[in-house]
Amino acid sequence: MACATTLPVQVSAQPEEEVRHGLTHQPVVVTATRQATPLKVITNPKEFNQTPVSDGADYLKKIPGFSVIRNGGANGDPVLRGMFGSRLNILTDGSTLLGACGNRMDAPTSYISPENYDELTVIKGPQTVTGGPGASAGTIRFEHRAQRFDTAGIRFDGSVLGGAWGRNEQRADLTVGAAEGYLRLMANQAHAGDYADGAGQTVPSGWDKWNTDVALGWTPAAHTRLELSAGTGDGAARYAGRGMDGARFKRNSFGLRFEKKHLSGLLDTLEAQIYYNHADHVMDNYTLRPVPSQGPKASEVERQIVGARLAATLPWGNDVKLVSGLDAQTHQRQGRFGAGFGAYESKPWTKQVSLSQMGFFNELTWYMTEHMRVISGARLDWVQTKDHRPFSPTSNQQRHAVLPSAFMRYERDLNRLPAMLYIGIGHVARFPDYWELFSPDLGPTGSLNAFAGIQPEKTTQLDLGARYVTDRLQVWTSAYLGYVNNFILFKTLNAKTATTQVNGRIMGGELGASWQLASHWSVENSLAYAWGENTHEGKPLPQMPPLDTRFGLRYDDSRLSAGAIWRLVAAQQRYALAQGNVVGKDLGRSAGFGLLSLNAGYQINKIAHLAVGIDNVLNKNYAEHLNRAGNAGFGYPTDNLVPIHEPGRMVWARLRLRF
């Protein structure tokens, strides 16, 4: 299975494709993170036994292949296989929620508290077209499961957590319902102070977050659901790697979803949704840090997204299944700035960008035989954006594009072994995102600016791998080899951020295994490696994480669990200096490190479970290769080339209640 970083649970449900096509086996105790189908990882974010997380990026880091560009203690930017930004399509209940900061201070995962969701699914590479446009690196889905009741009842899942440096969190998930419908209330509040690294140096990294969400569902029949949802949240975060801190991360979300399954005739499933997401972000240099010599200043930016999706599943006999549909979004972003305490609040808003997208997709699964499948898909996206910036050389100009994406994958279950092999090819044409078109000061050489000069990025990638499953041993591997045409690269030229485009080669993969040594003992390990080359300039692509391996030993019985995790990360010798400040900046070589973490859990009764842990037991002083540079004045050198150090030894405990 995937890795030894999540709490073991009993998995009895299997993907429909596995049950139908010969991969069935008796349920075994596995980790809550599992390699469910080719290129797909499914995990329950409520389950964990190592390092309480601060946001969605923190949780994704537990999955092999993921890394994080760290700012401080929270709100990092997720990276999959060395790819970042909008190459990752991040969805919450099928909707898109993006941050507003031009320098990605509020990455999309900043607004996601993973434990509030029931399921996280990751599809690596360009191997699906149903999740939206541009997902060349992968598709990430945070989902709430549908709540159904046969009779009237109450369900509750809550927890309290405490740890070093003032870390504390309270979470509650309450659902009341009957056969006709349900009401679900979810809330969490979390706080952490500045942590100390392994050398005892305090790192500016404290943060606060809270979220409240409600969902009202109507279930008039067993396979019908209509759900209305709304949510809000806010937070603040100190950043060791920024010139400002995040003083506000306000979120407002609304959604309406309809789902009808097991229809008769040519239509099996019908899904429809509309949604609205709004992010209001304030950054300043005085709320969470001493006022610098240049005086107080602040900026407020906001983005609103309105979107819709319609999809239908059409069975063609017993051997073919087609998912067909469309999705659409509109984005509006505006901002204002002021020098002085709260001065921005009296400034007028300046509209900066608008964007519209509409896509049509079809994804077909052909069950050729009991042991062979072909999955293929294609989508066509129409994108239009307009530059509303008043002093831009491209002010009031528009851009539009029609972009195709497609993939095909062959899967085969071996007859004489409990194993499956797959190979797939995918192509994605990705329209440049806001950060690539509007944040840079300069565009490619000879262009007016990035809005005028940056062209769509095109990725073609081969994915292949295998999975072997028995009652005691499970091994999986996934590898990729790709070519990126017009890879969008950030650079710094004369103290200004510029974008340019190069061609690149990428390759790498992940490997994982889980072996049941005895009735209560198991070992697990994973390995992830990513490599990229800028073929235009003959040097590495930036922000490629080094080789990352994890080894775990676990004991589990009906009430007690315990585990040890040893993480080893190699030194990174391949890097690209002088990159830009938005994403994609290497600081030079990075040293390797090893981390030991311990955890234990006890099922007190049917309702209560207590978990405790010590992370970084040996108090290692280290930094991840992708971390941003620490600011001078925060204990880092004035050359600003030392990456932010990670937390030292951390002790934590969590009590979880479920009924």
KOLZA-636608 format. One record per residue (C-alpha): y, z, x; residue in one letter. Coordinates in steps of 0.2 Angstrom, whole numbers, plus 2048, in hexadecimal, padded with zeros to 3 digits. Each point is the difference from the previous one (the first is absolute). Example, Ala and Ser with C-alpha at 12.3 -4.5 7.8 and 13.67 -1.06 7.14 Angstrom:
BEGIN
7EA82783EA
8117FD806S
// end
This chain:
BEGIN
800800800M
8127FF805A
80580F809C
7FD813801A
8118057FAT
7FE8037EET
7F680D7F6L
7EE7FB7FCP
7FD7FD7EDV
7F17FA7F6Q
8027ED7FDV
7F57FA7F2S
8097F27F9A
7FF7EF809Q
80A7F07FFP
7FA7F57F2E
7FC7F280CE
7F580B80BE
7F58067F1V
7FE7EE7FAR
7FC7F8810H
7F380A809G
80A80D80AL
7FB80F7F5T
7FA810808H
7FE8127FCQ
81180A800P
803809811V
80D80C806V
80D7F6808V
813802804T
80D7FD7F3A
8057F180AT
7F47F37FER
7FE7ED805Q
7FC7FB7EEA
7FF7ED801T
8047F380EP
812804807L
80380D7F2K
802813803V
80180C7F1I
805812802T
80580F7F5N
811806806P
7FD8117F8K
7F280380DE
803804812F
7FB80C80DN
80C7FC80EQ
813800803T
8098037EFP
80A7F07FEV
8137FD7FCS
7FF7EF7F8D
7F77F07FDG
8017FA812A
7F9811806D
7F17FE7F5Y
7FD7EE805L
7FF805812K
7F08087FCK
7F87EF7FDI
7F97F780FP
80C7F1804G
8108097FBF
80E80780AS
8118077FCV
8127FD808I
806812800R
8128057FDN
7FD813800G
7F580B7F4G
8007F47F1A
8047EE7FAN
7F77F680DG
7FD7EE7FFD
7ED7FB7FEP
7F97F380BV
7EF7F77FEL
7F87F780ER
8117FF809G
8087F87F1M
80E8097F6F
80E7FE7F3G
7FD7F47F1S
7F07F9809R
7F980F7F7L
8017FF7EDN
8018127FAI
7FE8037EDL
8008107F5T
7F77FD7F0D
8027EE802G
813801802S
80B7FD80FT
80C80E807L
80A7FB80FL
80C80B80AG
8137FB802A
804804812C
8047F180AG
7F780980FN
7F18057F6R
805813800M
7F88017EFD
7F07F5802A
7F77FD7F0P
7F380E804T
80E80C801S
8018017EDY
7ED8027FEI
7F8812800S
7ED7FB802P
7F980F7F8E
8087FB7EFN
7F57F17FFY
7ED7FF7FCD
7FB7F180BE
8067F680FL
7F97EF803T
8037F6810V
7FC7EE802I
8027FA812K
8067EF804G
8057F17F5P
7F08027F5Q
8078027EFT
80E7F87F6V
80180B7F1T
80B80D807G
8107F6803G
8087F580CP
800801813G
7F280C804A
7FB7F8811S
7FB811807A
7F98087F1G
8028077EET
8018137FDI
7FF8077EER
8048127FBF
7F98027EFE
7FE80C7F1H
7F07FE7F7R
7FF7FE7EEA
7FE8117F7Q
7F38007F2R
7F980E7F5F
7F18007F4D
8068107F8T
81080A801A
802808811G
80B80580FI
7FE7FB812R
80980880FF
8007FC812D
80D80A80BG
802808811S
80B80B80BV
8017FD812L
80780980FG
8017FD813G
80A801810A
8137FD801W
8038057EEG
7F47F37F9R
7FD8037EDN
7FC7F67F1E
7FC8037EEQ
7F87F37F5R
7FB7FF7EEA
7F77F27F6D
7FD8057EEL
7F97F47F2T
7FD8047EEV
7F87F47F5G
7F47FB7F3A
7F67F07FBA
8107F87FAE
80B80380FG
80780B80EY
80F808807L
800802813R
80D80A80AL
801800813M
80C80980CA
801805812N
80C80980BQ
7FE800813A
80A80780FH
7FE800813A
80B80680EG
8037F9811D
7F0800809Y
7FD804813A
7F77F480BD
7F280580CG
80D80580DA
80980C7F4G
80F7F47FEQ
8078007EET
8007EF7F9V
80D7FC7F2P
7F37FC7F2S
80380C7F1G
7FE7F87EFW
8008047EDD
7F97F67F2K
7FC8027EDW
7F97F47F3N
7FD8017EDT
7F77F37F6D
7FA7FF7EEV
7F47F47F8A
7FD7FE7EDL
7F07F67FCG
7F97F97F0W
7ED7FC800T
7FC7FA7EFP
7EF7F9806A
7F480480EA
8077F180BH
8127FF7FAT
80F809808R
8127FF7FDL
80A80B80CE
813805801L
805808811S
810807808A
80380A810G
80E80680BT
801808811G
80B80480FD
800807811G
808802811A
7FB7FD812A
806804812R
7FC7F280CY
7FE802813A
8017ED802G
80F7FB7F6R
813802801G
8008067EEM
7F580B7F5D
7F97FC7EFG
80A80B7F4A
7FA7F87F0R
7F07F77FBF
8027FF7EDK
7F37F67F6R
8007FB7EEN
7F17F77F9S
7FB7F97EFF
7F17F67FAG
7F67FA7F2L
7EE7FA802R
7F37F97F4F
7EE7FD804E
7F17F97F5K
7EF7FF807K
7EF7F87FAH
8087F47F5L
7F57F27F8S
7FF7EE803G
8097F880FL
80B80F804L
7F8810807D
81080A805T
8127FF7FDL
80D80980AE
8138017FEA
80E80A807Q
813801802I
80980D80BY
810806807Y
803808811N
810807807H
803807811A
810809804D
802805813H
80D809809V
801802813M
80D80A809D
803809811N
8068107F9Y
7F58087F2T
7F180380BL
807800812R
810806809P
80E7F57FDV
8017F480FP
8107FD80AS
8047F07F8Q
8028097EFG
7F68007F0P
7FA7F07F7K
7F47FB7F3A
7F97F17F7S
7F87FE7EFE
7F57F27FCV
7F57FC7F0E
7F47F47FBR
7F97FC7EEQ
7F07F67FDI
7FB7FA7EFV
7EF7F87FFG
7F27FA7F5A
7EE7FB802R
7F37F77F4L
7EE7FD805A
7F07FB7F7A
7EE801806T
7F67F17FAL
7ED800802P
7F87EF801W
7EE8047FCG
7F780D80AN
8047F9811D
8137FD801V
80F80C7FDK
8127FA800L
80F80B801V
80F7F67FBS
8128057FEG
812801805L
80C80D807D
813800802A
80E80B807Q
813801801T
80980A80EH
812806800Q
80780A80FR
811807803Q
80880D80BG
810809805R
806809810F
80D80E804G
80680980FA
8038127FCG
7F680D7F6F
7FB7F97F0G
80C7F1802A
7F47F37FBY
7FF8077EEE
8127F97FCS
7FC7EF808K
7FC7F17F5P
7EF7F9800W
7FD7F0809T
7F27F57FAK
7F77F980FQ
7F07F67FAV
7F77FA7F1S
7EE7F9800L
7F47F97F3S
7EE7FC802Q
7F37F97F5M
7EE7FD805G
7F07F87F8F
7EF805806F
7EE7FD7FDN
7F2809809E
7EE7FA7FDL
7EF809804T
7F17F57FFW
7EF809801Y
7F67F2807M
7F080A801T
7FB8127FFE
804802812H
80E7F3803M
8128007FAR
8107F6803V
8118077FCI
80F7F5801S
8128017FAG
8107F7800A
8128047FBR
8117F67FFL
81080A801D
8117FA7FCW
80E80B809V
8138007FFQ
80C80B808T
813800801K
80C80880DD
80D80A7F7H
80880780FR
8137FD7FFP
8037FD813F
7F07F7804S
8017EE807P
7F37FC7F2T
80980A7F2S
7FA7FA7EFN
7F47F4807Q
7EE7FF7F9Q
7EF7FD808R
7F07FB7F7H
7EE7FC805A
7F07FC7F8V
7F280880AL
7ED7FE7FFP
7F380D805S
7ED7FE7FFA
7EF808807F
7EE7FD7FFM
7F280C805R
7ED7FF800Y
7F580F7FFE
7ED802802R
7F480E7FDD
7F27FF80DL
7EE7FF7F8N
7F780B80CR
80E80C805L
80B80B7F6P
80F7F7807A
80E7F47FBM
80A7F380AL
8107F87FCY
80C7F3807I
8107FA7F9G
8107F6803I
8118037F9G
8117F9801H
8118087FAV
8117F9800A
80C80F7FFR
8127FF7FCF
80C80A80BP
8038117F9D
8118097FEY
7FF808811W
7FD7F0809E
80D7F67F7L
80E80C7FDF
7FF80F80DS
8027F6810P
8117FC807D
7FA7F0807L
7F47F27FCG
7F67F480AP
80A7F680DT
80B7F37F8G
7FF8087EFS
80F8087F6L
7F68107FEN
7EE8057FBA
8027FC7EEF
8037EE805A
7F47FE80EG
7F080A7FDI
7F27F67F9Q
7F08067F6P
7F380780BE
7EE7F87FFK
7F180A804T
7EE7F8801T
7F280D804Q
7ED800801L
7F88107FBD
7EE804803L
7F580F800G
7F08097FAA
7FA8107F7R
7EF809802Y
7FB80E7F4V
7F180B7FFT
7FE8127F9D
805807811R
8097F380AL
80F7F67FBQ
8097F480CV
80E7F47FCW
80B7F580BT
80E7F47FCS
8087F480CA
80E7F37FFY
8087F280AL
8107F87FAG
80F7F5805Y
8118037F9V
80D7F27FFN
812805800N
7FC812803F
81180A7FDI
80580A80FL
80E80C801F
80A801811K
80F808807T
80E7F5807L
810807807N
7FE8107F6A
7FD7F67F0K
7F07FD7F6T
7FA7EF7FFA
7F17F77F8T
7F67F2808T
7F07F77FCQ
7F17FD80CV
7EE7FB7FEN
7F380E803G
7ED803801R
7F88107F9I
7EF807801M
7F78107FFG
7F580A7F4G
7F98117FAE
7EF808802L
7F980F7F7G
7EF8097FEA
7F98107F7S
7EF807804W
7F880E7F7Q
7F880A80EL
7F880D7F4A
8018067EES
811808804H
8067F8810W
8087F0803S
80A7F780DV
80D7F27FDE
80B7F580BN
80C7F27FFS
8097F480CL
80F7F57FDA
8087F380CY
80E7F47FEA
8077F380BW
80E7F37FFG
8097F480BE
8107F77FEN
7FA7EE805T
8127FA801H
80580B80EE
7EF805807G
8018127FDK
7F980D7F4P
8068027EEL
8098107FEP
7FA8107F7Q
7ED7FD804M
7F78117FFP
7F480480EP
7ED8027FEL
7FD80F7F4D
7EF8097FET
7FB80F7F6R
7F080A801F
7FB80D7F3G
7F380D7FDL
7FE8087EFR
7F580D7F7Y
7FF8007EDD
7F680A7F4D
8038047EDS
80F80C804R
8047FF813L
8077F280AS
8067FF812A
8057F380CG
8077FB811A
8097F0804I
8047FA811W
80C7F1801R
8027F6810L
80E7F4802V
8017F480FA
8107FD80AA
80A7F17FAQ
8047F480FQ
8057F17F5R
8128017F9Y
80F7F67FCA
811808806L
8117FC7F9A
7FB7FE7EEQ
80B8047F1G
8038117F7N
7FA7FC7EFV
7ED7FE804V
7F67F980EG
80880A80FK
7F580580FD
80780D80CL
7F47FC80FG
7EF805805R
7F880F7F7S
7F480D806A
7EF8037F8G
7FB8117F8F
7F28097F8G
80280C7F1L
7F480D7F9L
8018067EES
7F680C7F7L
7FE8037EDN
7F580A7F4A
7FF8027EDG
7F880C7F4Y
7FC7FD7EDQ
8058117F9I
7FA7FB7EFN
7FF7F17F4K
8138007FFI
807806811A
7FE7F8811H
808807810L
8027F5810A
807805811V
8047F7810G
8077FF811I
8077F0806D
8037FC812N
7F680F805V
8047FE812L
8137FF7FDN
8007EF808K
8127F9804N
7FF7EE7FCY
8097F17F7A
7F97F27F6E
8037EF808H
8097F97F0L
80C80F7FFN
8137FD800R
80A80680EA
8078127FFG
8138027FFN
80A80680FA
8068127FCG
7EF8047F8F
7F7804810G
7FD7EE805Y
8087F780FP
8107F77FET
7F87EF803D
7F88027EFN
7EF7F9806L
7F480F7FDV
7F67FF7F0P
80180E7F3I
7F380D805H
7F38057F3E
7FD8117F9P
7F780D80BG
7F380C7F9R
8018027EDM
7F680C7F5V
7FF7FD7EDW
7F78067F1A
7FF7F87EER
7F98087F0L
7FB7F37F3R
7FC8037EEL
7F87F47F4R
7F98017EFF
// end
